[in-house]
Amino acid sequence: MDKGVTLVPLSACVHCGEEIDAATAVDDARSPGPGDLSVCLRCGQIHFFNDDMILVALAPKDFSLLPVQVRRKLRRVVAAIHARS
């Protein structure tokens, strides 16, 4: 396993079905926890980890409640994923 990669319980992206069993932090070296956001590297769907560390799709209304700088960063990540497709 690569440095900085954290294993998480197997989940599937709600949009594309990609199986996800690991996560890396964008800004720091800490492991993900409940409530943290995650982006599917296959399709760019934004999720959050629930209390059991299972991925759940982030609703558009919840996205709009995120701090502006977080929304900007997520948009850049999603755009980069879509650009390589």
C-alpha positions in Angstrom: 0.0 0.0 0.0 1.3 3.5 -0.9 2.3 5.9 1.8 -0.6 8.1 2.8 -3.2 5.6 1.7 -5.8 4.4 4.2 -7.8 1.3 3.8 -11.6 1.8 4.4 -14.5 -0.7 4.3 -15.4 -1.7 0.8 -18.1 0.7 -0.7 -19.3 1.3 -4.2 -19.7 4.7 -5.8 -23.4 5.4 -6.0 -23.0 6.9 -9.5 -20.7 4.6 -11.4 -20.4 1.5 -9.1 -16.7 1.7 -8.8 -15.6 -0.3 -5.8 -13.7 1.9 -3.3 -11.6 0.4 -0.5 -8.9 3.1 0.1 -8.6 6.8 0.6 -5.9 9.4 0.6 -6.0 12.9 2.0 -5.6 15.9 -0.3 -4.3 18.4 2.3 -2.8 16.4 5.2 -1.7 13.0 6.3 -4.5 12.1 8.6 -6.7 9.2 8.0 -10.3 9.8 6.9 -13.1 9.7 9.5 -16.9 9.9 9.6 -18.2 13.0 7.9 -15.1 13.5 5.7 -15.6 13.9 2.0 -14.3 11.6 -0.7 -14.4 11.9 -4.5 -14.7 8.8 -6.8 -11.6 8.8 -9.0 -13.5 7.1 -11.8 -16.5 9.5 -12.2 -16.0 12.4 -9.8 -19.0 11.7 -7.7 -18.7 13.4 -4.3 -19.4 11.3 -1.2 -19.0 11.5 2.5 -18.1 8.8 5.0 -20.9 7.8 7.3 -20.4 6.6 10.9 -19.5 3.1 9.6 -17.0 4.6 7.1 -19.3 3.6 4.2 -19.5 6.1 1.4 -22.8 8.0 0.9 -23.5 10.4 -1.9 -23.4 14.1 -0.9 -26.7 15.7 -1.8 -26.5 19.0 -3.8 -28.1 20.9 -0.9 -25.4 19.6 1.4 -22.7 20.6 -1.1 -24.1 24.1 -1.1 -23.6 24.3 2.7 -19.9 23.5 2.5 -17.5 26.4 3.0 -16.7 28.2 -0.2 -13.0 27.1 -0.2 -14.0 23.5 0.2 -16.5 23.7 -2.7 -13.8 25.3 -4.9 -11.3 22.6 -4.1 -13.9 19.8 -4.8 -14.8 21.4 -8.1 -11.1 21.5 -9.1 -10.7 17.8 -8.2 -13.9 16.8 -10.1 -12.8 18.8 -13.1 -9.4 17.1 -13.2 -11.1 13.7 -13.0 -13.4 14.6 -15.9 -10.6 16.1 -17.9 -8.7 12.8 -17.9 -11.7 10.8 -19.1 
